[in-house]
Amino acid sequence: MRPLLTGPLTVETVTVSIRDLPQRLEGCRIVHLSDFHYDGQRLSPRLLQQAIDRVNDLAPDLIALTGDYVTRDPAPIFELVTYLSQLKSRFGTVAVLGNHDNVTRKGRKTILRALRQAGICALWNDIAYPLGDDLPVVGLADFWSQEFHPAPLLDSLSPTQPRLVLSHNPDTAEPLASWRVDLQLSGHTHGGQIVLPGIGPVSALMQSLQLSVLSKLPYFKRNRKHKRSKIVHHWEWVSGLHCVGQNQLYVNRGLGSYAPGRLGCPPEVTVVELVREMRETLCKGQA
């Protein structure tokens, strides 16, 4: 998209306290990117290259990608991975897919294969250990797919073991609250794209008004809590760091956009610094 519809790229830095974080990982820096929508329309090559260069300048320990590499056609993934293969970090790059990457099973397999051939550890209901056996990275299937089944993965980990979870849709933080999730990284919302001072994301307001009308319909009342419903239920998690029960969730605003573009919601590169549990933490008092 044109630069005037995206705004300048920003780097957001956040410190996250992890209980039982191994001493050797104190200060570990994870750079998080999301929602590329690389299709020739929604993300300019200039902005993408700027983001890649910015990430490499940060010299991260690990890079995490949380999905929506394309919009519908999987073909642009082959050009996109020529950019993503430029990413440099101490322990490599881990990734999960988003709903747009899973339009068809064949498309999903194409995207997973392209990412893996580019040296990226692409996960779909799997666990990787780029940071070592004592801090696993859980990569989940997309929430709107029929393969979102976190229980087998999370139940396989000891409850005393810290872990990171990559899940494209932040709404998954609600069902994942049944397990220990020290930090969940998500995208999907694009930060709302149009954010007005004193009002917040316009998309959240519009959806709220729509839901208030739909909620009066008997059919909607019976089905509005269906977890596969293709709406965003938790707009309070539209961007930034949040506490969900005893778990922590970070939502990246993404790089790509939809028409009419972004206003008050610039594209984002996130730097997450992990530290051992501090006296004052985001979820203190909720244990």
Protein Blocks (a to p, Z undefined) as FASTA:
>chain_A
ZZklnopadddddddddehiafklgoiacdddehklpghjmocfklmmmmmmmmmmnopa
bdcdeejjbfmlmmlmmmmmmmmmmpccfkopaddddfklmmpmklmmmmmmmmmmnopa
cdehiaddfnojklccdddddfklmkbcfklmmmmpcfkbccddddfblmlmmmmmmpcc
fbacdehknnnopacehkbpfklmmmmmmmmmmmmpmklmmmmmpmkbccdfblmlmgcj
ddehjbccdddebjbdcdebjehiacdddddddddddfbdfkgoiZZ
